[in-house]
Amino acid sequence: MTTVTLVMPAPIERATGGNAYDRRMAEALPGLGIETRLAAVTGDFPHPGADDQQQLRATLESQVNGAVLVVDGLILGGLPELFAEQANRLRLIGLVHHPLADETGLSHPSAETLRLSEARSLALCKGIIATSAFTARRIKTLGLAHRPVHVAPPGTAPRPLAEGSDGDPTLLCVASLTPRKAQHVLIDALNGMQDQPWHCTLAGEDRLNPAYARRIRRQIETQRLDRRITVTGALDTDRLENAYHRADLFVLPAVYEGYGMVIDEAIARGLPVVSTQGGAIPDTLPPGAGVLVPPHDADALRKTLSQLLRDPATHRQLARGARAARAALTTPDQAAAGFAAALREVLGHD
């Protein structure tokens, strides 16, 4: 049986799309003949401190010669010198959720530094796996790799259909509180809709960027929306399932997504989606299951949300589209099989 070690950010259970993908693959691969071990490393990646770099170095040094390591791109991309120390004796495979240089809010010099760093790290790898066709294209466009990039999208199982709210229409946004997810744009949009009935839940990890999380809470308070917008932090499985179940509309105002797993999660429950044209989102959202607006555009988002809340017929049409798309989602088993095939392709050409 092939054995791989998947190196991912700690904590393993962190409620981010990247960690969810890594966990799902690690759980499914043994059933496909690939024994998988998890190595979770702490640090503020891609720029970890000295102690965290030393922990990562120790993790790499503990691997036997010839070991196969699939390394999450958030860890890999910023530390080419560290991975170069072990690249000759380990078989490294880069797992890229989205290029580091595409992160929101970077200055041009910072983005270029990350682009060059990630290119050096990926050059050390025996192969590269991207979680979407869009990300694979971005890797090529940014000059991060000149070898083939294998694509292994995530999978989502159909869930019980959402029943919706008992009272005012409920909008649900599931995303970490970070600038790339752009919850501040959603709040600005909702601030212009106070004459309409609605409630919005912002569910997601609030410890990745504490300054932005504080900004979001302050914005809600300043705009006097604290009774209409609830910030929950990361929810456990049962509470998150309940949030989806009681939602009427899913909203993701993200500036950029390398895939957008939460869109699949919404579709899996038959929820219509309002999101943006940022990154891979247009590839991820099935036609007829939602509406996309330009990123950063609170006015366009407000107009779309307001129209859907005022027009039940359009909402029902999109809900029907989401339910139809639900049946065509890539399943977790199909996703794991795709990932396993990509791994074997890489290792077969090593």
N, C-alpha and C positions, 0 to 999 in steps of 0.2 A: 504493500500500500504506500502510495506517495504521501510524504509528510511535509506540511508547510507550517510556518509560524507567521501569524498575522500580527504585525506591530501596529498598534493603534493608540490614540490618545486616551489617557485615563481621565476620569473613571470610565470603565467599560459601559456602564449604564447611562452615561450622559445622553440627554435628550436632544441630540442633533441628528440631522439626516445622515451625515457621514458615519457617525458611530452606529446608528441603527443599521445601515448597510453592512458595515463590517461585522456586527454581531450576527446578522441574519446569515451571511455567507459562512461564517465560522460554525454556526449551528448546523447548516445544511450539508456542507461538503463531506463530512464523514460518511453519510449515506450514499455518496457517489464515489467512494473509494479513495478519498483524499483526507487523511487524518490532519486535523487542524488544531493548532495550539494558539492561544492568545497571549500576547505580551503587551500589556498596557503600560505606557510610560507617561509620567507626569511632566508638565511643562506648559508654558505659554507659547505654544508653537504658532508660527514658525520661528519664534525668537525666544527659546527657552533660556533660563539662567544656567550658570555654571554647574550647580548641583544636579539639575535635571539632565544636562548634557552628559554628565558623568554617569548617571543612572542608565541613560540610553547606551552609552559606550559599554558599560558592563553587560547590558542585555545582549549586545552584538557579540562581545567577546565570549559570552557563555555558549554561543552556538557552535556546534561541531563543524569541522571543515566540510564544505559542500552543502550545508543546510540551505533550504529554500526559505527566504523571507519575503513575504508580501508586505510592503511598507506603505502605510497610509501617506498620501502626498502631503498632508499638513505637517507631518513629521519629517518626511524625506526632503522636501524641497528647500528648506532653509539651512541645511547642514551638510553640504557636499563634502567638506573636509573630513567630517567625522565618519561619514559612510565610506569615503575613499580609503580609510584605514583598513576596512574589512572587505572591500569589494573584490579583491583577488581570491579570497578563500570562501566567500559566501555567494550564493546565487540570489541576487536582489531583483525583486519585481516591484515596480512602482504602481501604486493604486491611486489614480488621480480623480478626485471628485470635481474639482475645478482648479484652474491654474491660480497660483498664489498671487500673481500680478494683477488678477482681475478683481481682487478684493476691493470693496467700496471704500472710498475715503483716502486712498494712498496718494501721496504726491507723485509726480512723474519720476523723480529720482528714486524714490522708494520702490515704486513698481518696477522700474528697470533693474534695480538691484535684485529684487526677488525673481524677476524673469531670468536673469543670468545665473543666479544661484540654482533655480529649479532646473534649468537646462543642464548645468554641470551634474546635478544629482541624478537626473534621468539618464544621462550618458553613462553612468555607472551600472545601470540596470540591464539585466538580460532580456527584459521585456516590459511593456507598459500596458496596463489595463485602465480604461476610462469608463466611468459609469454612465456616459451618454454619448451619442454620436456627436452632439454639439461640442462636448468637451474634447472629444478626439479631434474635431476640426480646429478647435482653439489651440490645442497643443501644436498642431502643424502650423497654424497661422502665426503663432508667437515664436516659432522657431525653437520650441522646447525639445524636440526630438526629430530625428530623421529616419527612425525605424518604424515599422508598422505599429499602429496602436490598436489594440483589441478592445472591443466595446462589450460591456456586460452590464446592462441596465438593471435596476432593482426590480423586485416583484412585490405585488400586493395582493393579498387574498380578499375577495369580496366580503364585506361585513354586513351585518344587519342594516337594512335601510333606515336612514334617519327619519324620525317621526316629526321633528321640528318642535318649535316652542309652543307653550300653552297660551302665551300672552303676546307681548310685543315681538315683532320679528327679531330673531337673534342672529347676529353676524359672528362668525368664529374665525379668528386668525391664529394659527398654530405655527409659531416660529420663534427662534431665540431672539431675545431683545438685543439686536446688533444693528449698526447702520445699514448693512446690506439688506436686511429684511424691511427696513424703512417703515416701521410702525408710526413714525412721526407724520408721514404723509397721510396715512389712514386717519389719524386723529384730526389733522387739518381738514380732511375731506368731511369727516363726520361733524366737525364743528359748524359747518354750514348747513347741517341737516337737522338742527334741533327742533324744527317745527314738525318733524315726522316722528312717528313712533318707531323705536328700535332699541336694542341693547347689543353691545359688542363685548366679546370676551377675547382678551389677548392672552393666550396660553403659550408658554415657552420658557426655556432656560433664561434666567435673568442674572446669572453670575459670570457670563463670558465677557461682558463689557459693562461693568458696574456703572460707569459714567453715563453711558447711553441709557441704561435702565433707569437711572435717576432722572435723566432728561425726560424720558417718557412719562414717568409719574408726575413730574413737575408740570409738563405740558397739559396733562389731563386735569390737574388741579387748577392751573391758570385759566384754562378754557372752561372751567366749571362743568366738566363732564364726568366727575368722579362717581356720580350716581348712574351713569349710563355706560361707562366703560369699566370693565373689571380686568385687572391685571392679576393673573393667578400664579405666575412662576411656572416652573416645570410641574406637570401633573403626572401622577402615577397612572398605570394602565387603566384602572377602573374609572377614575375621574376623567381621564382624557376620552375614553369611550363614551362616557355620559355626555361630555361636552359636544362631541360629534353628533350624538343621537338627538340632542335637543336643539341643534342648530338648524337654521333655515337657509343659510347662505354662507359659503366659505370665501374668505377674502385673504389674498396674499399680495401685499403691496411691494414685494421685493424688487430691488433695483436689478438684481442678477441672481440666477440660479444655475448651477451646473447640471442639475436635473429637475429638482423640485418634487421630492418624494411625497410631501404633504398634499400635493395636488392629486396624486394617485390615491392617497388615503381618503380624501374627500369624495373622489369619484367612486371609490369602493363602497361608499355609504349612500350613493345616489345624490350627493349634494352638488348643486350648481356652483360654479366657481367664478369669482371676479379676481383677476390678477393683472400682471403687466406683461409687456413684450420683452422683458429683461432676460438675456441669456437664453437658456434652453427651455424656458416656459412655453413659448409657442409650439415647440416640438412635443412637450409633455402633455399639454391640455388637449384632449380629444375635441375635434370639431363638433360644434353644437352643444357642448357641455358647459360653456361659460363664455365670458367676455373678457377681452384683454384691452388694457389701456396703456399709454406710454408710461414708462417709469418716471418717478419724480413729479408726476402731474396730479396734484391734489384736486384740481378743478375737474379734470376728466374722470377721476375716480369718483368724485362727489356726484357728478352728473349720472354716471352709470349706476351707482348704488341707489340714488334717489329714484331713478326710472324703474329699477327692478322692484323697489319697495312699493311704488305707486301702481305698478302694472302686474297684477297677479298672473295674467295670461302669459306674459313673457317669462316670468319666473317658472311657471309650470312647464313651459316649453323647454327651458334649459334643464330643468330637473329631469324631464323625459330623456333629454340628450345624455345627461350624466348617467342615468340608469341603463341606457343602451350601451354606453361606453364601459360601464361596470363589468359587463359580461365578457369584454374583450381585453381586460387587463392582463398583463404578463403575471403569471402566478409565481409565488415564491419558488416552487419546484422548477419552473422553467428558468427563472433567474439564476438559481444555483447551478443548473445544468449548463447555462451559458458561461457562467464564471469558471466552472470546472473545465469546460472546453477551452476557454482562453488560457487557463493555467497550463493545460496539457500542450496546447499549441506552442506556448512560450518555451516550456521545458523540453519539448520535442525538437526544437530548433536551437537549443542551447549547445 
